[in-house]
Amino acid sequence: MSLSSKLPQGIAARQVARPVPLRETVYEAILELIITGELKPGQHLVEKELAELLGVSRQPVREALQWLQKDEWVDLRPGYGAFVHSPTPDEADQLLSVRTLLEAESARLAALNSTKEGVAVLKQVHKRGVQALKADDIDEVVAANAELHALITEMSGNKILKEIAAQVARRVRWYHTPVAKSRGKKSWDEHAALIDAIGKGEADRAAQLMREHTEHTRETYLTKNSEG
């Protein structure tokens, strides 16, 4: 009989936590710099400079860049090095279109499953986003926007929907950052109407408002980048 079979279930199931490998920490750090726009699309990524910035050796940076290339955040060009990926209009259009489908359904289900406590939290995040916009704190605007949408997906009660939405959330945040300021007050007015519909349990209205809201962001991003 094995040792695990002799132990109480709670103890037998417990495992010693393993430290996160350094390359994963470096991956997350570089990815955050990309998402926030500190490392811009097309920017050359020099291993030595990144290693010095993050206070690590070049090896975990090299490994992290390989992972980022696999996940299409970085382009590795033989003979030239690593560069932040520059999304094409088609890539953005496809991702943001899928986001519209996912989040419209999230809003519909959230309206059916909303609670007073949950709606109160949405209103708090909304207030924070509006205050950040007034203060011209775009990083906080983007963070509040991402949190608000994540909370609505959480409120949907659909675990699979939540998992799928989470897969695209970071890249959506990357696309949203350049247009957060230009979307401005209109975006947060749309959020307010959406929260109102969710709070009243108006499922179809919530879905339509979310669909229109995410489409406005998609159109703003594509217009901005076609002009650039």
C-alpha positions in Angstrom: 0.0 0.0 0.0 1.4 3.4 -0.9 1.9 6.2 1.6 -0.7 8.4 0.0 -3.4 5.8 0.4 -2.7 5.6 4.2 -3.0 9.3 4.8 -6.2 11.3 5.3 -7.6 12.6 2.0 -6.8 16.2 2.7 -3.1 15.5 3.5 -2.7 13.0 0.7 -3.9 15.5 -1.9 -1.6 18.2 -0.6 1.5 18.9 -2.7 4.5 21.0 -1.9 4.3 24.3 -3.8 7.0 24.7 -6.4 8.6 28.1 -7.1 7.7 29.6 -10.4 10.6 29.1 -12.9 12.5 32.3 -13.6 11.7 32.2 -17.3 8.0 32.3 -16.5 8.5 35.4 -14.3 10.6 37.0 -17.1 7.9 36.0 -19.6 5.2 37.8 -17.6 7.4 40.9 -17.0 8.1 41.3 -20.8 4.5 40.6 -21.7 3.3 43.3 -19.3 5.7 45.8 -20.9 4.3 44.9 -24.3 0.6 45.1 -23.2 1.1 48.4 -21.5 2.8 49.8 -24.6 6.2 50.4 -22.9 7.6 48.1 -25.5 5.9 49.1 -28.7 4.9 47.1 -31.8 8.0 46.6 -34.1 10.4 47.6 -31.3 13.7 45.7 -31.3 14.1 43.6 -28.2 17.8 43.3 -27.2 18.5 40.4 -24.8 21.2 42.3 -22.9 19.1 45.4 -22.4 16.1 43.4 -21.2 18.3 41.3 -18.8 19.7 44.5 -17.3 16.2 46.0 -17.0 14.8 43.0 -15.3 17.9 42.2 -13.2 18.4 38.7 -14.5 20.8 36.9 -16.8 20.3 36.7 -20.6 19.4 33.0 -20.5 15.8 33.3 -19.0 15.3 36.3 -21.3 16.2 34.2 -24.3 13.9 31.4 -23.1 11.1 33.9 -22.5 11.4 35.4 -25.9 11.1 32.0 -27.4 7.8 31.5 -25.5 6.6 34.9 -26.5 7.3 34.1 -30.1 5.3 30.9 -29.8 2.4 32.9 -28.4 2.7 35.5 -31.2 3.7 38.4 -29.0 7.2 38.5 -30.4 8.6 37.9 -33.9 12.1 36.3 -34.1 13.9 37.2 -37.3 17.0 35.2 -38.2 20.0 37.4 -38.3 18.2 40.4 -36.9 16.9 39.3 -33.5 13.6 39.7 -31.7 10.9 42.3 -32.3 7.6 43.1 -30.6 4.9 41.7 -32.9 3.0 44.3 -35.0 -0.6 43.0 -35.3 -2.1 43.3 -38.8 -5.6 44.9 -39.2 -7.0 41.4 -40.0 -5.6 40.0 -36.7 -7.2 42.8 -34.7 -10.4 42.6 -36.6 -10.7 38.8 -36.0 -9.9 38.9 -32.3 -12.1 41.9 -31.5 -15.0 40.3 -33.5 -14.7 37.2 -31.4 -14.5 39.3 -28.3 -17.9 40.9 -29.3 -19.5 37.5 -29.5 -18.1 36.3 -26.2 -18.8 39.4 -24.2 -22.3 39.9 -25.6 -23.2 36.5 -24.3 -21.4 37.3 -21.0 -23.6 40.4 -20.6 -26.8 38.5 -21.3 -26.0 35.8 -18.8 -24.8 38.4 -16.2 -28.2 40.2 -16.4 -29.9 36.9 -15.7 -27.6 36.1 -12.7 -26.8 39.5 -11.3 -27.0 40.3 -7.6 -27.2 43.6 -5.8 -23.7 43.0 -4.4 -22.3 42.2 -7.8 -23.8 45.2 -9.5 -22.4 47.4 -6.6 -18.9 46.2 -7.4 -19.4 47.0 -11.1 -20.4 50.5 -10.1 -17.3 50.9 -8.0 -15.0 49.8 -10.8 -16.9 52.1 -13.2 -16.4 55.1 -10.8 -12.7 54.3 -10.6 -12.5 54.2 -14.4 -14.2 57.6 -14.8 -12.0 59.1 -12.1 -8.9 57.7 -13.9 -10.1 59.2 -17.2 -10.5 62.6 -15.6 -7.0 62.3 -14.2 -5.7 61.3 -17.6 -4.3 58.1 -16.0 -4.6 55.9 -19.1 -3.0 52.9 -17.5 -5.6 52.9 -14.7 -8.4 53.5 -17.3 -7.3 50.4 -19.2 -7.0 48.4 -15.9 -10.4 49.4 -14.8 -11.9 48.6 -18.2 -10.3 45.1 -18.1 -11.5 44.5 -14.6 -15.1 45.6 -15.4 -15.3 43.3 -18.4 -13.8 40.4 -16.4 -16.3 40.9 -13.6 -19.2 40.8 -16.1 -17.9 37.5 -17.5 -17.5 36.2 -13.9 -21.1 37.2 -13.2 -22.3 35.2 -16.2 -21.8 32.0 -14.2 -20.6 30.2 -17.3 -17.2 28.6 -16.5 -16.4 27.7 -20.1 -17.2 31.1 -21.3 -15.0 32.6 -18.6 -12.1 30.4 -19.6 -12.4 31.2 -23.3 -12.8 35.0 -22.6 -9.7 34.9 -20.4 -7.6 33.5 -23.3 -8.3 36.7 -25.3 -8.4 39.2 -22.5 -4.7 40.1 -22.5 -4.6 40.7 -26.2 -7.8 42.7 -26.0 -6.1 44.9 -23.4 -3.2 45.4 -25.7 -5.5 46.6 -28.5 -7.5 48.7 -26.1 -4.6 50.6 -24.7 -3.9 52.8 -27.8 -7.6 53.8 -28.1 -8.6 54.2 -24.4 -8.1 57.9 -24.5 -9.8 58.5 -27.8 -12.8 56.4 -26.7 -12.8 58.5 -23.5 -16.1 59.4 -21.8 -18.3 57.8 -24.4 -16.9 54.4 -23.5 -17.7 54.9 -19.8 -21.1 56.2 -20.6 -21.7 52.9 -22.5 -20.4 51.0 -19.4 -22.9 52.9 -17.2 -25.9 51.9 -19.5 -24.6 48.4 -19.6 -24.4 48.1 -15.8 -27.9 49.6 -15.5 -29.3 46.9 -17.9 -27.5 44.1 -16.0 -28.8 45.4 -12.7 -32.4 45.5 -14.0 -32.0 41.9 -15.3 -32.6 43.1 -18.9 -30.7 40.3 -20.6 -31.4 41.2 -24.3 -30.7 44.9 -23.7 -27.5 44.1 -21.9 -26.3 41.8 -24.7 -27.1 44.5 -27.3 -25.4 47.3 -25.4 -22.3 45.1 -24.9 -22.3 44.2 -28.6 -22.5 47.9 -29.6 -19.8 48.8 -27.0 -17.3 46.3 -28.1 -18.0 47.1 -31.8 -17.2 50.8 -31.1 -13.9 49.8 -29.7 -13.1 47.6 -32.6 -14.0 50.3 -35.1 -12.0 52.9 -33.3 -8.9 50.6 -33.2 -9.1 49.8 -36.9 -9.7 53.4 -37.9 -6.8 54.6 -35.8 -4.4 52.1 -37.2 -5.5 52.6 -40.8 -4.7 56.3 -40.4 -1.3 55.4 -38.9 
